[in-house]
């Protein structure tokens, strides 16, 4: 699939945008492990999703539930960091070159993780 040159409409699903921009293929070719939400359906590759239980299937095994808990712990840090960026409205208030925005966000998320580790014990 060819990569679009600009931004996609706001109603575009995250996974559709990632595929359109070639992010899924890039993650797979770089062998980067990525943890996605339960609703994401990515066949193969390096994107991991939690186990799903359908109504007509038996309950998840103990191993599957433990895997889902571990998956949630990994995703929770990223979700909390994104929530922090949204709460601080960093990206909405940022008035600098977009190339510098990445460094600003990385610095803020590093501070967030240091603080999270400090309070974790």
C-alpha positions as a LaTeX table, in Angstrom:
\begin{tabular}{lrrr}
\hline
Residue & $x$ (\AA) & $y$ (\AA) & $z$ (\AA) \\
\hline
Unk1 & 0.00 & 0.00 & 0.00 \\
Unk2 & 1.30 & 3.46 & $-0.81$ \\
Unk3 & 1.78 & 5.93 & 1.98 \\
Unk4 & $-0.43$ & 9.05 & 1.89 \\
Unk5 & 1.37 & 12.36 & 1.83 \\
Unk6 & $-0.70$ & 14.16 & 4.44 \\
Unk7 & $-2.93$ & 13.67 & 7.42 \\
Unk8 & $-5.93$ & 11.39 & 7.19 \\
Unk9 & $-9.46$ & 12.47 & 8.17 \\
Unk10 & $-10.10$ & 12.49 & 11.92 \\
Unk11 & $-12.68$ & 9.71 & 11.64 \\
Unk12 & $-10.06$ & 7.29 & 10.31 \\
Unk13 & $-9.49$ & 4.37 & 12.69 \\
Unk14 & $-6.00$ & 4.13 & 14.23 \\
Unk15 & $-5.29$ & 0.76 & 12.63 \\
Unk16 & $-6.41$ & 1.97 & 9.20 \\
Unk17 & $-4.12$ & 4.99 & 9.51 \\
Unk18 & $-1.22$ & 2.80 & 10.66 \\
Unk19 & $-1.69$ & 0.53 & 7.66 \\
Unk20 & $-2.06$ & 3.47 & 5.26 \\
Unk21 & 1.20 & 5.01 & 6.46 \\
Unk22 & 3.02 & 1.65 & 6.44 \\
Unk23 & 3.59 & 1.62 & 10.20 \\
Unk24 & 2.47 & $-2.01$ & 10.68 \\
Unk25 & 4.84 & $-3.23$ & 7.97 \\
Unk26 & 7.71 & $-1.10$ & 9.35 \\
Unk27 & 7.21 & $-2.49$ & 12.87 \\
Unk28 & 7.11 & $-6.04$ & 11.55 \\
Unk29 & 10.21 & $-5.64$ & 9.37 \\
Unk30 & 12.12 & $-4.01$ & 12.27 \\
Unk31 & 10.92 & $-6.81$ & 14.57 \\
Unk32 & 9.56 & $-4.30$ & 17.11 \\
Unk33 & 7.10 & $-5.86$ & 19.56 \\
Unk34 & 3.95 & $-3.73$ & 19.75 \\
Unk35 & 1.04 & $-4.19$ & 22.16 \\
Unk36 & $-2.39$ & $-3.26$ & 20.81 \\
Unk37 & $-5.85$ & $-3.12$ & 22.31 \\
Unk38 & $-8.23$ & $-6.06$ & 22.23 \\
Unk39 & $-10.29$ & $-4.76$ & 19.30 \\
Unk40 & $-7.27$ & $-4.58$ & 16.99 \\
Unk41 & $-7.08$ & $-7.34$ & 14.41 \\
Unk42 & $-3.65$ & $-7.64$ & 12.85 \\
Unk43 & $-2.84$ & $-10.97$ & 11.24 \\
Unk44 & 0.69 & $-12.05$ & 12.09 \\
Unk45 & 3.48 & $-9.54$ & 12.45 \\
Unk46 & 4.87 & $-8.18$ & 15.67 \\
Unk47 & 1.63 & $-6.63$ & 16.98 \\
Unk48 & 0.32 & $-8.48$ & 20.04 \\
Unk49 & $-3.26$ & $-8.36$ & 21.29 \\
Unk50 & $-4.84$ & $-9.93$ & 24.38 \\
Unk51 & $-6.86$ & $-13.13$ & 24.16 \\
Unk52 & $-10.54$ & $-12.77$ & 23.36 \\
Unk53 & $-13.32$ & $-14.85$ & 24.76 \\
Unk54 & $-16.37$ & $-15.33$ & 22.62 \\
Unk55 & $-19.73$ & $-16.17$ & 24.14 \\
Unk56 & $-19.84$ & $-19.58$ & 22.49 \\
Unk57 & $-16.29$ & $-20.57$ & 23.52 \\
Unk58 & $-15.14$ & $-21.88$ & 26.90 \\
Unk59 & $-13.69$ & $-19.46$ & 29.43 \\
Unk60 & $-10.08$ & $-18.39$ & 29.06 \\
Unk61 & $-7.51$ & $-20.64$ & 30.66 \\
Unk62 & $-5.42$ & $-19.55$ & 33.62 \\
Unk63 & $-2.43$ & $-19.06$ & 31.29 \\
Unk64 & $-4.48$ & $-16.90$ & 28.92 \\
Unk65 & $-5.79$ & $-14.74$ & 31.78 \\
Unk66 & $-2.24$ & $-14.31$ & 33.10 \\
Unk67 & $-1.13$ & $-13.31$ & 29.59 \\
Unk68 & $-3.94$ & $-10.76$ & 29.40 \\
Unk69 & $-2.90$ & $-9.28$ & 32.77 \\
Unk70 & 0.72 & $-8.98$ & 31.64 \\
Unk71 & $-0.44$ & $-7.40$ & 28.38 \\
Unk72 & $-2.56$ & $-4.89$ & 30.32 \\
Unk73 & 0.40 & $-3.95$ & 32.53 \\
Unk74 & 2.53 & $-3.17$ & 29.49 \\
Unk75 & $-0.22$ & $-1.12$ & 27.83 \\
Unk76 & $-1.16$ & 0.72 & 31.03 \\
Unk77 & 2.09 & 2.72 & 31.09 \\
Unk78 & 1.60 & 3.96 & 27.54 \\
Unk79 & $-2.07$ & 4.71 & 28.09 \\
Unk80 & $-1.26$ & 6.67 & 31.25 \\
Unk81 & 1.48 & 8.62 & 29.49 \\
Unk82 & $-0.91$ & 9.57 & 26.68 \\
Unk83 & $-3.54$ & 10.59 & 29.23 \\
Unk84 & $-0.92$ & 12.78 & 30.93 \\
Unk85 & $-0.05$ & 14.48 & 27.64 \\
Unk86 & $-3.74$ & 15.10 & 26.99 \\
Unk87 & $-4.32$ & 16.42 & 30.52 \\
Unk88 & $-1.40$ & 18.81 & 30.27 \\
Unk89 & $-2.58$ & 19.73 & 26.74 \\
Unk90 & 1.05 & 19.66 & 25.64 \\
Unk91 & 0.39 & 19.04 & 21.98 \\
Unk92 & $-2.42$ & 21.59 & 21.75 \\
Unk93 & $-0.38$ & 24.37 & 23.35 \\
Unk94 & 2.98 & 23.58 & 21.76 \\
Unk95 & 4.16 & 26.48 & 19.60 \\
Unk96 & 7.42 & 25.32 & 18.10 \\
Unk97 & 8.71 & 23.51 & 15.06 \\
Unk98 & 7.16 & 20.03 & 14.71 \\
Unk99 & 10.67 & 18.54 & 14.65 \\
Unk100 & 11.24 & 19.87 & 18.17 \\
Unk101 & 7.88 & 18.55 & 19.37 \\
Unk102 & 9.20 & 14.99 & 19.39 \\
Unk103 & 12.04 & 15.92 & 21.75 \\
Unk104 & 9.64 & 17.81 & 24.03 \\
Unk105 & 7.22 & 14.88 & 24.20 \\
Unk106 & 10.08 & 12.40 & 24.80 \\
Unk107 & 11.38 & 14.53 & 27.66 \\
Unk108 & 7.94 & 14.80 & 29.25 \\
Unk109 & 7.29 & 11.08 & 28.94 \\
Unk110 & 10.70 & 10.31 & 30.42 \\
Unk111 & 9.85 & 12.49 & 33.41 \\
Unk112 & 6.47 & 10.78 & 33.64 \\
Unk113 & 8.11 & 7.33 & 33.76 \\
Unk114 & 10.64 & 8.47 & 36.37 \\
Unk115 & 7.80 & 9.75 & 38.52 \\
Unk116 & 5.78 & 6.55 & 37.99 \\
Unk117 & 8.77 & 4.43 & 39.03 \\
Unk118 & 9.35 & 6.66 & 42.07 \\
Unk119 & 5.81 & 6.11 & 43.36 \\
Unk120 & 5.73 & 2.42 & 42.40 \\
Unk121 & 8.21 & 1.53 & 45.09 \\
\hline
\end{tabular}
